Amino acid sequence: MSEHGCPTCGRVFESRRGLGVHHSHAHDERLPNRTCAACGEEFYSEYDKKYCSDDCLDQNVSYSGSDNPNYRDAKDETACEICDAVFEYYPSEKPGKFCSDCVESESWRTPLDIDGENNPRWNGGKTTLSCDECGATFDRYPNRISSEVTFCSPDCQYEWLSDAFTGEGHPNWEGGTVGPYGKGWNAVREAALERDGYECVLCGTTADQIGRNPDVHHIVPVRAFVETPVLTERDAHTLDNVVSLCPSCHRKAEFGRVSREALRWRVGHCGGVGEYTRSGPISTESAV
């Protein structure tokens, strides 16, 4: 049985492994297990390694040509498809077609043709249309036609909208007015203004503050009388059915923010307590 002596302290071990374990623990250094193929110096490495350092590796290994780990054979020669010049290229790259001079020049490149039918978004080209306002013909791409009604210009569109959304064409149309109020209206209007002192019965705004006479509002709308089979608009023109209001209070009454009872009480035709005072509303409720 061979013996292995420690090079540092001289202690003898029966195996190489025992010596290695001793030297690592006792002397905090691992014993060499490799010999450099270049300089012959012994060194330690956990994996199979031929050279002790990068210097030895660089001196003995060439990375050119076939010695390169990524070597895939030498360059090939070919002729440029544009100028016929012979040039070299690596087969591992794209197939050689153009020399470096032609690649750097943009004059040989063919512009991409994307006009008309060659465009990937082509869907037939422009369509000839007729303006729904003035009747003029014009061309427009299909993707810019968003409705059944088409116009040649914004001005024609505005004119058409102005006509189409007037009266019954407006989305908020509710039947329009009942026409002229007929006989009796002017007289009852003047009587209501005089009775109410030419001021709003709700907030007290005077004609001088408004700049004109207050509005005279029908407590029960004229339309309600017209829609009945036995009454006409003239039946709505009674002094107990009209009241003087400033424009602001008139809008509140039209939109149901002042009850009919409150308005009747203001003109002295209802014995209940009104919902409004001269300083403003105490409470609001929809029209009855």
Secondary structure as GFF3:
##gff-version 3
##sequence-region A 1 288
A	DSSP	beta_strand	4	5	.	.	.	ID=ss1
A	DSSP	beta_strand	12	13	.	.	.	ID=ss2
A	DSSP	alpha_helix	16	26	.	.	.	ID=ss3
A	DSSP	beta_strand	34	35	.	.	.	ID=ss4
A	DSSP	beta_strand	42	43	.	.	.	ID=ss5
A	DSSP	alpha_helix	54	60	.	.	.	ID=ss6
A	DSSP	three_ten_helix	65	67	.	.	.	ID=ss7
A	DSSP	beta_strand	76	79	.	.	.	ID=ss8
A	DSSP	beta_strand	86	89	.	.	.	ID=ss9
A	DSSP	alpha_helix	100	104	.	.	.	ID=ss10
A	DSSP	three_ten_helix	116	118	.	.	.	ID=ss11
A	DSSP	beta_strand	127	130	.	.	.	ID=ss12
A	DSSP	beta_strand	137	140	.	.	.	ID=ss13
A	DSSP	three_ten_helix	142	144	.	.	.	ID=ss14
A	DSSP	alpha_helix	154	164	.	.	.	ID=ss15
A	DSSP	three_ten_helix	167	169	.	.	.	ID=ss16
A	DSSP	alpha_helix	185	195	.	.	.	ID=ss17
A	DSSP	alpha_helix	207	210	.	.	.	ID=ss18
A	DSSP	beta_strand	215	218	.	.	.	ID=ss19
A	DSSP	alpha_helix	222	226	.	.	.	ID=ss20
A	DSSP	three_ten_helix	233	236	.	.	.	ID=ss21
A	DSSP	three_ten_helix	239	241	.	.	.	ID=ss22
A	DSSP	beta_strand	242	245	.	.	.	ID=ss23
A	DSSP	alpha_helix	247	254	.	.	.	ID=ss24
A	DSSP	alpha_helix	260	266	.	.	.	ID=ss25
A	DSSP	beta_strand	276	277	.	.	.	ID=ss26
A	DSSP	beta_strand	280	281	.	.	.	ID=ss27
###
